[in-house]
Amino acid sequence: MRLLVLNARLITMAEPTGSLPAYVENGWMHVVDGRIAALGDGEPIWDPDAEVLDVAGSFVAPGFVSSHSHLFTSGARGLGVDQTLYGWCSAMFSLLNHATPDEFYWCTLHGSLDYIGNGVTSAFDFTDPRIPWQDMVDGQRSAVAPLRPIEHQLRQIDGKIDSGIRFVNATGLDDAIGTDDEILDRLGEVVEYSARLDPERMLGAAISGSVQWSQRSDAAELEVRAMRRFGIINQAHFLETREEVELQRAKFALYRDAGALGPHLIFGHFIQTTPEIIAEAAAGGSGMSWQPGSNGRLASGFADIATMREQGMTIGVGLDDQACTDISDPWQNMRIGMYSLRAQTGDPLSMMPEEMLRLHTLGSATVLGIQDRVGSLEVGKFADFLVVDPRKPDIGPLWHPIRSYVLACGPRNLAAVYIGGRLVNENGASTNPLAAEASRRLHEFLPRIAQEHGHPQ
C-alpha cells in the first residue's frame, strides 16, 4: 500500500530538533505499507505506484491520542448527570453490570469506532474489571461481587482489535478476590492473550491501578510486583474525587513506599493533590493523564496542571468515558482544558493552543511510552492522520494556522481519518464493516437490559 498526500497544511507535531517544523504551509507526505516514508514542503518525491490524495489545502494532522479511556461505556451517555464520580458510576453500572461478555464486545467496538470517527486513532483503554462495580461508602467498596469469567475482559480486547484503533490495554488486578498468586495468574492470562495479537494494533499492556479503592494495605506492593513480573506500565485512577480527600492523599505514601514512582506509573486525574505530593511524583519520574472534560462533567475539580508542568511532569490528555464526556470530541476536550487552566491562573500564557494540541497528541503518546510509533507525523511512525478542512464550514483566514486548528475546528471540519494510511472514516461515516451491526446491537440489548432491571438514572 502506497499513498501520496499532496497540498496539505501539515501539522507534524514533530519535536523542535526534527528535520521539519511543527507546521508546513504547503506540505506533502509519502506513506508506504502503513508508515510514513517521507514528508516535506514544496515539490514531493513522486511515486508512480502510489494512490494520490490531494487534500486541497486542508490540514493534515496526527490522529489524537487519548491517554485515558473507558471505551466500553459508549452506550451509557447522559446518565448520572446530577451525580459526582461515585454516584455516576452507580448510575452507569446499574445498566452495564448486567451485560454479557459478548455485549461488552459490542459496547467496546461501538466506543472504539466512535473515537475513530472523532479523530482519535490511539487510546489507553481501561477494560471493565472482572469484579463488578459496587457502591462506594466512605471511600471504600461496599461489597465484593463474584468474579466474572475471563471472557468479560478478553471480549473487550477483541472489540478494540476489530475496530482498527491502536491501543494500550489496561487490566485491573481485582485484588479483593484470591491469593496473590491467583491474582497475578489472572493478569498473566490477559497479558498472554494480548501478546498473541497484532502488535501494530495492540501497542502495549498495562495495569489499571486501584490503590485508591483497594482495601488491601499492600495493594501498591502487589501492583509493583505485577509491573515487574510482566514488564508493563500502570495507570492508576488517583486523587480524582472530592470525597474522602484525606484518605485518598494518605494512600500516596503506599505507592511511594512500594517503590512504584517512576515513568512506568501514571496518575490518572491527579486532582486532589498537594504541592508536596506533586513534588514527590515529579521527582520520582511519574507522569499524569489529564481529563479536563470529564473532570468538569463530574464536578471533580481542576488538576494543578501549572504546577505539574513547572515540576517537569510528563502530561498526557485523555477523553475518558463517552459516558462522562458524552461526546468524544478531542477539540472540545482541548478547549475545556485550556480555558479552565487560564481561568485558574489568570494568565493566557499558562496554556497556548499549540501546547494543548501537543499534550493531546505527542504528549499523550510520550506519557504512555509509545511516542516512537504514534503522536506526530514523522518518518518511521504509523501513518495515522486526520484531514481537517477549515473551509467546510469556513472558519475564515488562518492568521495562526495551528491556533485556528485548535480553537475553531472540530468534528464538523473532520473530512477523513486514516489509520496506517488507510481510510477508516469519511465525513463521519465509518468504513468498518461491523459499524452498522455494532449500532444495531447496542440499540437492541441496552434497552432490553434497562427494561429487565430498571431504567438507569
DRENMARMI-610468 format. One record per residue (C-alpha): residue number from 1; x, y, z. Coordinates in pm, 1 decimal. Layout:
N
SITE    n        xx        yy        zz
SITE  NUM         X         Y         Z
...
END
This chain:
457
SITE    n        xx        yy        zz
SITE    1       0.0       0.0       0.0
SITE    2     143.4     333.7    -110.2
SITE    3     -15.9     675.7     -66.2
SITE    4      99.8    1026.1    -159.7
SITE    5     -73.0    1312.9      21.6
SITE    6     -46.5    1646.6    -158.9
SITE    7    -126.9    2015.3     -98.0
SITE    8    -153.5    1973.4     276.2
SITE    9    -126.2    2217.7     560.7
SITE   10      87.9    1974.3     758.0
SITE   11      72.7    1989.2    1136.1
SITE   12     355.3    1749.1    1217.3
SITE   13     386.3    1797.2    1595.5
SITE   14     748.7    1694.5    1542.6
SITE   15     995.9    1778.8    1815.2
SITE   16    1182.4    2107.0    1752.9
SITE   17    1501.6    1912.7    1685.2
SITE   18    1339.5    1725.5    1395.9
SITE   19    1400.8    1783.8    1028.0
SITE   20    1064.2    1954.4     977.1
SITE   21     893.2    2226.5    1180.5
SITE   22     566.2    2165.8    1364.5
SITE   23     376.6    2330.4    1077.1
SITE   24     433.3    2323.1     699.9
SITE   25     213.0    2550.3     486.5
SITE   26     235.9    2357.4     158.8
SITE   27     333.0    2005.9     251.9
SITE   28     323.2    1651.6     126.3
SITE   29     353.5    1307.7     285.3
SITE   30     451.7     971.0     139.7
SITE   31     312.7     656.2     302.9
SITE   32     445.9     306.6     234.9
SITE   33     299.1      -4.6     396.1
SITE   34     121.5     188.6     669.7
SITE   35     413.3     403.7     782.0
SITE   36     537.8     747.7     691.7
SITE   37     824.2     708.1     443.5
SITE   38     888.2    1077.2     374.3
SITE   39     730.7    1419.8     416.4
SITE   40     828.3    1772.7     334.3
SITE   41     733.2    2102.4     173.4
SITE   42     735.8    2213.2    -188.4
SITE   43     775.8    1952.0    -461.0
SITE   44     708.7    1595.3    -341.7
SITE   45     912.3    1287.2    -412.5
SITE   46     698.8    1136.1    -685.5
SITE   47     587.0     773.4    -661.7
SITE   48     412.9     647.6    -976.4
SITE   49     275.2     345.7    -788.4
SITE   50     112.1     549.3    -512.0
SITE   51    -250.6     644.9    -477.7
SITE   52    -270.9    1025.7    -474.8
SITE   53    -471.0    1207.7    -207.9
SITE   54    -494.2    1579.2    -290.7
SITE   55    -636.1    1749.2      19.0
SITE   56    -650.3    2091.0    -149.1
SITE   57    -525.3    2299.8     141.6
SITE   58    -685.5    2104.6     425.5
SITE   59    -497.4    2043.7     747.0
SITE   60    -326.7    1706.1     770.6
SITE   61    -252.3    1640.7    1137.7
SITE   62    -165.6    1341.5    1357.2
SITE   63    -454.5    1142.6    1496.2
SITE   64    -531.9    1232.4    1855.4
SITE   65    -403.7    1006.5    2133.2
SITE   66    -629.2     962.2    2437.0
SITE   67    -413.4     873.3    2735.5
SITE   68    -713.2     764.8    2949.0
SITE   69   -1026.3     596.4    2812.3
SITE   70   -1306.1     354.6    2902.6
SITE   71   -1434.9     253.0    2560.6
SITE   72   -1697.1       4.8    2684.6
SITE   73   -1913.9     293.1    2814.9
SITE   74   -2025.8     420.5    2475.0
SITE   75   -2388.4     314.3    2526.4
SITE   76   -2427.1     481.6    2867.2
SITE   77   -2416.8     851.0    2781.5
SITE   78   -2638.7    1100.2    2957.3
SITE   79   -2662.6     901.5    3282.4
SITE   80   -2587.9    1028.3    3632.0
SITE   81   -2582.0    1391.8    3524.3
SITE   82   -2676.4    1506.5    3875.1
SITE   83   -2400.0    1298.3    4037.0
SITE   84   -2030.5    1318.1    4114.9
SITE   85   -1795.8    1027.3    4040.6
SITE   86   -1930.7     750.7    4262.6
SITE   87   -2298.9     828.0    4203.8
SITE   88   -2237.3     849.7    3830.4
SITE   89   -2059.8     511.7    3838.1
SITE   90   -2355.1     357.4    4018.5
SITE   91   -2598.5     501.3    3762.0
SITE   92   -2393.7     371.0    3469.3
SITE   93   -2322.7      27.1    3613.6
SITE   94   -2683.7     -27.4    3716.1
SITE   95   -2716.8     -82.6    3340.9
SITE   96   -2381.4    -223.1    3228.7
SITE   97   -2329.2    -472.4    3512.3
SITE   98   -2599.9    -686.2    3353.7
SITE   99   -2435.8    -709.6    3010.0
SITE  100   -2276.3   -1035.1    2890.1
SITE  101   -1916.6   -1063.1    2765.4
SITE  102   -2039.1   -1056.7    2405.2
SITE  103   -2247.2    -748.3    2477.9
SITE  104   -1936.8    -583.0    2623.3
SITE  105   -1764.5    -668.2    2294.3
SITE  106   -2023.0    -467.9    2101.4
SITE  107   -2009.3    -182.2    2354.6
SITE  108   -1630.7    -164.0    2316.6
SITE  109   -1640.3    -188.8    1938.6
SITE  110   -1902.4      88.0    1928.0
SITE  111   -1693.4     308.4    2157.6
SITE  112   -1374.5     247.6    1960.8
SITE  113   -1540.5     336.2    1630.7
SITE  114   -1682.5     647.9    1794.2
SITE  115   -1332.3     753.1    1897.6
SITE  116   -1201.9     694.5    1545.7
SITE  117   -1490.8     889.5    1394.3
SITE  118   -1391.3    1189.4    1605.3
SITE  119   -1022.8    1173.4    1515.1
SITE  120    -878.1     960.9    1798.6
SITE  121    -657.9     693.0    1644.6
SITE  122    -479.2     562.3    1958.0
SITE  123    -608.1     515.7    2312.0
SITE  124    -508.7     388.1    2653.2
SITE  125    -817.2     184.6    2742.6
SITE  126    -928.1      50.1    3080.3
SITE  127   -1123.4    -272.4    3037.3
SITE  128   -1415.1    -312.0    3273.2
SITE  129   -1282.2    -534.2    3556.2
SITE  130   -1397.1    -884.0    3638.3
SITE  131   -1531.5    -776.2    3979.4
SITE  132   -1843.9    -570.7    3903.4
SITE  133   -1879.4    -217.5    4037.7
SITE  134   -2040.9    -186.3    4379.8
SITE  135   -2148.5     134.6    4552.7
SITE  136   -1875.8     319.3    4743.2
SITE  137   -1927.4     406.4    5111.8
SITE  138   -1676.1     626.8    5297.2
SITE  139   -1424.9     585.0    5017.6
SITE  140   -1440.0     203.7    5023.9
SITE  141   -1617.2     -62.1    4817.3
SITE  142   -1942.3    -152.4    4995.8
SITE  143   -1932.1    -517.6    4887.4
SITE  144   -1738.8    -756.4    4665.5
SITE  145   -1942.2    -921.5    4390.3
SITE  146   -1845.6   -1260.4    4242.1
SITE  147   -1568.5   -1270.9    3983.2
SITE  148   -1687.1   -1268.8    3622.8
SITE  149   -1530.4   -1503.9    3361.8
SITE  150   -1210.6   -1401.7    3186.0
SITE  151   -1409.4   -1365.8    2863.5
SITE  152   -1550.0   -1046.7    3014.2
SITE  153   -1210.1    -882.5    2961.4
SITE  154   -1095.4   -1070.7    2652.4
SITE  155   -1405.2    -978.4    2452.0
SITE  156   -1339.9    -611.7    2525.1
SITE  157    -992.8    -653.7    2377.1
SITE  158   -1147.5    -824.3    2073.0
SITE  159   -1376.9    -524.9    2023.6
SITE  160   -1081.3    -287.8    2007.7
SITE  161    -890.6    -513.2    1767.7
SITE  162   -1189.5    -541.1    1533.8
SITE  163   -1240.5    -163.2    1533.9
SITE  164    -892.2     -91.7    1397.0
SITE  165    -797.8     153.6    1671.4
SITE  166    -446.8     133.3    1818.3
SITE  167    -449.2      85.2    2192.2
SITE  168    -273.6      10.2    2518.0
SITE  169    -489.2    -232.7    2713.8
SITE  170    -522.0    -186.8    3091.4
SITE  171    -641.7    -467.6    3317.8
SITE  172    -741.6    -438.9    3682.5
SITE  173    -590.8    -680.3    3932.3
SITE  174    -927.3    -739.2    4104.1
SITE  175    -726.7    -781.1    4422.8
SITE  176   -1027.9    -834.3    4650.2
SITE  177   -1056.9   -1198.1    4541.7
SITE  178    -790.5   -1468.8    4558.4
SITE  179    -435.7   -1517.8    4677.7
SITE  180    -153.6   -1307.3    4538.0
SITE  181     -52.5   -1591.0    4306.4
SITE  182    -409.5   -1631.5    4181.2
SITE  183    -439.8   -1257.1    4121.3
SITE  184    -113.7   -1240.8    3926.3
SITE  185    -200.8   -1555.0    3729.2
SITE  186    -531.8   -1397.4    3623.6
SITE  187    -346.7   -1090.9    3497.9
SITE  188     -99.4   -1319.3    3323.5
SITE  189    -381.7   -1480.3    3123.7
SITE  190    -480.4   -1142.0    2982.2
SITE  191    -120.0   -1038.4    2912.0
SITE  192     -55.4   -1371.4    2737.9
SITE  193    -371.5   -1330.3    2527.0
SITE  194    -265.6    -978.2    2434.1
SITE  195      83.1   -1091.3    2331.8
SITE  196     -69.8   -1302.3    2053.9
SITE  197    -242.6   -1002.1    1896.5
SITE  198    -125.9    -779.0    1612.6
SITE  199     147.0    -559.2    1769.0
SITE  200      58.8    -279.5    1528.7
SITE  201    -287.7    -259.8    1689.2
SITE  202    -212.8    -365.9    2046.0
SITE  203      63.2    -121.0    2141.8
SITE  204     113.4    -248.7    2495.0
SITE  205     -35.1    -391.3    2812.9
SITE  206     -88.6    -214.0    3143.5
SITE  207    -233.9    -241.9    3490.7
SITE  208    -537.9     -41.9    3589.2
SITE  209    -410.3      70.4    3930.0
SITE  210    -671.8      56.3    4205.5
SITE  211    -493.3     150.5    4526.7
SITE  212    -743.8     435.8    4552.4
SITE  213   -1025.3     187.3    4621.9
SITE  214    -846.8    -124.0    4739.9
SITE  215    -897.0    -238.8    5097.4
SITE  216    -554.5    -404.8    5096.0
SITE  217    -275.6    -220.3    5275.0
SITE  218     -25.4    -386.9    5040.8
SITE  219    -213.2    -309.3    4717.4
SITE  220      67.0     -88.5    4582.6
SITE  221     326.3    -356.4    4653.4
SITE  222     119.5    -610.6    4461.8
SITE  223      88.9    -372.2    4166.5
SITE  224     465.3    -320.7    4164.0
SITE  225     516.2    -699.9    4162.7
SITE  226     280.7    -727.1    3866.2
SITE  227     450.2    -443.8    3676.2
SITE  228     792.0    -603.6    3719.7
SITE  229     679.9    -958.4    3651.4
SITE  230     510.9    -873.6    3322.1
SITE  231     714.8    -566.8    3221.4
SITE  232     410.7    -340.5    3189.8
SITE  233     308.8       9.0    3289.9
SITE  234      43.2     112.4    3542.0
SITE  235    -210.6     391.4    3520.3
SITE  236    -388.1     447.6    3849.4
SITE  237    -707.3     646.7    3896.5
SITE  238    -583.6     858.9    4182.1
SITE  239    -690.1    1168.8    4377.5
SITE  240    -984.1    1213.7    4142.2
SITE  241   -1291.0    1283.8    4354.4
SITE  242   -1363.6    1540.0    4625.8
SITE  243   -1485.9    1262.5    4857.1
SITE  244   -1266.7    1131.7    5140.8
SITE  245    -977.9    1351.4    5029.1
SITE  246    -755.3    1288.6    5331.1
SITE  247    -798.1     912.5    5293.3
SITE  248    -706.4     942.1    4925.8
SITE  249    -397.3    1152.4    4997.1
SITE  250    -278.1     913.4    5265.4
SITE  251    -262.4     638.0    5003.0
SITE  252       2.1     823.9    4800.9
SITE  253     255.4     700.5    5056.7
SITE  254     163.6     342.5    4964.1
SITE  255     284.2     397.2    4607.7
SITE  256     592.0     588.9    4721.8
SITE  257     695.5     333.9    4984.2
SITE  258     637.1      43.5    4743.9
SITE  259     889.4     192.4    4501.0
SITE  260     621.9     246.0    4236.5
SITE  261     708.9     604.1    4140.6
SITE  262     873.7     636.6    3802.0
SITE  263     785.7     665.2    3432.3
SITE  264     603.4     332.0    3445.4
SITE  265     345.3     474.3    3689.0
SITE  266      96.0     727.6    3554.1
SITE  267    -151.3     905.8    3778.5
SITE  268    -491.3     938.2    3614.1
SITE  269    -678.9    1259.9    3705.9
SITE  270    -448.8    1357.9    3996.9
SITE  271    -676.2    1643.5    4107.4
SITE  272    -691.0    1645.0    4488.1
SITE  273    -315.3    1680.5    4522.7
SITE  274     -91.5    1886.2    4750.0
SITE  275     229.3    2068.2    4649.0
SITE  276     422.2    1800.1    4835.6
SITE  277     253.9    1514.1    4650.8
SITE  278     315.2    1679.2    4313.7
SITE  279     680.1    1741.6    4401.8
SITE  280     734.1    1379.3    4505.3
SITE  281     556.5    1238.6    4199.9
SITE  282     754.6    1464.2    3967.3
SITE  283    1086.8    1390.7    4137.0
SITE  284    1011.4    1020.2    4111.8
SITE  285     954.9    1048.5    3736.7
SITE  286     583.3     965.9    3726.5
SITE  287     355.5    1124.3    3468.4
SITE  288     -13.1    1208.7    3477.1
SITE  289    -314.5    1192.0    3248.3
SITE  290    -543.0    1495.8    3242.2
SITE  291    -913.9    1456.0    3159.8
SITE  292   -1046.4    1814.3    3154.6
SITE  293   -1387.0    1733.1    3003.9
SITE  294   -1484.4    1457.3    3244.6
SITE  295   -1334.5    1639.0    3542.9
SITE  296   -1584.3    1916.3    3476.1
SITE  297   -1879.2    1689.6    3393.2
SITE  298   -1835.9    1503.5    3725.6
SITE  299   -1753.7    1817.6    3927.2
SITE  300   -1426.3    1652.7    4029.1
SITE  301   -1221.2    1972.6    4022.5
SITE  302    -916.5    2120.6    3847.5
SITE  303    -585.3    1940.0    3825.2
SITE  304    -298.4    2174.6    3912.3
SITE  305    -150.6    2149.2    3564.6
SITE  306      52.4    2468.2    3600.0
SITE  307     245.7    2332.5    3898.3
SITE  308     285.8    1989.7    3741.8
SITE  309     435.7    2143.8    3430.4
SITE  310     665.3    2362.3    3638.0
SITE  311     781.4    2049.9    3824.2
SITE  312     855.5    1875.0    3494.3
SITE  313     587.8    1606.3    3499.6
SITE  314     509.7    1439.4    3167.7
SITE  315     143.8    1508.5    3091.5
SITE  316     -97.3    1344.6    2851.3
SITE  317    -462.0    1419.3    2783.9
SITE  318    -748.5    1170.4    2781.6
SITE  319   -1111.6    1183.6    2676.0
SITE  320   -1213.2     938.5    2949.8
SITE  321   -1556.7     772.2    2915.7
SITE  322   -1805.5     853.6    2647.0
SITE  323   -2043.0     818.3    2942.1
SITE  324   -1887.7    1114.2    3126.8
SITE  325   -1791.6    1338.1    2835.7
SITE  326   -2090.5    1228.1    2628.2
SITE  327   -1923.7    1326.9    2301.1
SITE  328   -1573.8    1200.2    2220.5
SITE  329   -1460.1    1535.3    2083.6
SITE  330   -1086.1    1595.8    2131.2
SITE  331   -1115.4    1956.5    2013.9
SITE  332   -1376.4    2024.2    2281.1
SITE  333   -1154.5    1847.4    2534.4
SITE  334    -857.5    2066.0    2441.1
SITE  335   -1056.9    2385.7    2467.9
SITE  336   -1209.3    2290.9    2803.5
SITE  337    -860.8    2217.5    2933.1
SITE  338    -702.6    2532.6    2800.0
SITE  339    -984.7    2761.8    2910.1
SITE  340   -1014.7    2611.8    3257.9
SITE  341    -640.7    2643.3    3316.2
SITE  342    -639.4    3005.8    3201.1
SITE  343    -934.0    3076.3    3430.4
SITE  344    -739.0    2920.3    3718.6
SITE  345    -418.1    3112.3    3662.6
SITE  346    -548.6    3437.2    3517.8
SITE  347    -268.9    3408.4    3261.1
SITE  348    -338.7    3334.1    2891.6
SITE  349      19.6    3216.6    2855.0
SITE  350     -37.4    2935.9    3104.7
SITE  351    -165.6    2726.1    2812.4
SITE  352    -135.5    2819.1    2446.8
SITE  353    -323.7    2629.1    2172.2
SITE  354     -14.0    2468.3    2022.0
SITE  355      88.1    2341.0    2366.6
SITE  356    -258.5    2197.2    2426.5
SITE  357    -250.3    2017.6    2091.5
SITE  358      88.2    1869.0    2175.3
SITE  359     -48.4    1734.2    2505.5
SITE  360    -335.1    1554.8    2324.3
SITE  361    -105.9    1402.0    2060.4
SITE  362     265.8    1359.1    2121.3
SITE  363     235.4    1434.8    2494.4
SITE  364     -15.3    1153.5    2543.4
SITE  365     199.1     916.6    2338.0
SITE  366     504.0    1011.4    2546.7
SITE  367     341.0     955.1    2884.5
SITE  368     230.6     609.4    2759.4
SITE  369     575.3     527.3    2621.1
SITE  370     452.7     481.9    2261.4
SITE  371     591.4     805.8    2113.9
SITE  372     818.4     607.3    1882.5
SITE  373     510.2     488.9    1691.4
SITE  374     230.3     746.7    1722.0
SITE  375     158.6    1105.5    1827.3
SITE  376     326.5    1300.1    1545.8
SITE  377     381.2    1287.7    1171.2
SITE  378     742.4    1179.6    1140.1
SITE  379     929.8     935.8     920.7
SITE  380     901.1     580.7    1050.9
SITE  381     586.9     633.7    1254.0
SITE  382     246.7     490.3    1170.9
SITE  383      59.1     695.4     912.4
SITE  384    -231.5     779.2    1144.0
SITE  385    -361.6    1117.5    1033.8
SITE  386    -663.4    1341.6    1000.8
SITE  387    -780.1    1552.6     707.2
SITE  388    -947.7    1861.3     852.0
SITE  389   -1099.9    2112.8     610.6
SITE  390   -1102.5    2468.7     751.3
SITE  391   -1344.8    2578.1     476.1
SITE  392   -1619.0    2321.5     543.3
SITE  393   -1752.5    2506.5     726.8
SITE  394   -1534.5    2807.2     665.5
SITE  395   -1352.2    2934.6     973.1
SITE  396   -1208.1    3240.9     798.4
SITE  397    -847.3    3342.6     729.5
SITE  398    -582.8    3131.7     901.0
SITE  399    -381.3    3401.8    1074.4
SITE  400    -217.2    3145.3    1301.6
SITE  401    -294.2    2803.9    1147.1
SITE  402    -225.9    2572.8    1444.1
SITE  403    -412.1    2804.8    1677.8
SITE  404    -709.3    2813.3    1439.9
SITE  405    -695.3    2433.6    1417.3
SITE  406    -727.3    2405.0    1795.9
SITE  407    -966.2    2692.6    1862.6
SITE  408   -1200.6    2694.3    1562.8
SITE  409   -1203.6    2342.6    1415.7
SITE  410   -1378.4    2030.9    1535.7
SITE  411   -1560.2    1720.4    1414.6
SITE  412   -1764.8    1941.8    1182.6
SITE  413   -1444.0    2003.4     982.2
SITE  414   -1316.9    1645.5    1001.3
SITE  415   -1328.3    1517.7     643.8
SITE  416   -1137.9    1192.6     683.4
SITE  417    -949.0     972.1     928.7
SITE  418    -665.1     744.0     820.0
SITE  419    -501.1     470.5    1026.3
SITE  420    -190.6     317.0     875.7
SITE  421    -257.1     513.8     558.9
SITE  422    -598.2     351.6     508.9
SITE  423    -924.8     543.1     512.0
SITE  424   -1126.9     438.7     818.8
SITE  425   -1382.1     719.7     840.9
SITE  426   -1504.7     968.8     584.0
SITE  427   -1730.5    1261.7     669.9
SITE  428   -1845.1    1088.7     986.2
SITE  429   -1916.8     751.6     823.1
SITE  430   -1709.7     453.0     930.0
SITE  431   -1564.5     222.8     665.4
SITE  432   -1560.9     -64.6     917.5
SITE  433   -1798.2    -342.3     801.4
SITE  434   -1909.9    -401.1    1161.8
SITE  435   -2013.1     -40.5    1234.2
SITE  436   -2381.7     -77.5    1147.4
SITE  437   -2404.1    -405.8    1338.7
SITE  438   -2246.2    -251.3    1649.4
SITE  439   -2501.0      29.1    1646.5
SITE  440   -2792.2    -208.8    1589.1
SITE  441   -2681.1    -436.7    1872.1
SITE  442   -2647.8    -153.8    2126.5
SITE  443   -2993.9     -23.9    2043.8
SITE  444   -3134.2    -372.1    2098.9
SITE  445   -2971.6    -510.5    2412.3
SITE  446   -2921.3    -199.2    2627.6
SITE  447   -3293.1    -101.4    2628.2
SITE  448   -3377.2    -467.3    2698.8
SITE  449   -3142.1    -469.0    2999.6
SITE  450   -3294.5    -142.4    3121.6
SITE  451   -3644.0    -285.7    3092.5
SITE  452   -3549.0    -602.1    3280.0
SITE  453   -3350.0    -437.8    3560.2
SITE  454   -3493.3     -87.7    3592.8
SITE  455   -3416.3     221.4    3391.5
SITE  456   -3084.0     382.7    3497.1
SITE  457   -3095.6     739.6    3625.8
END
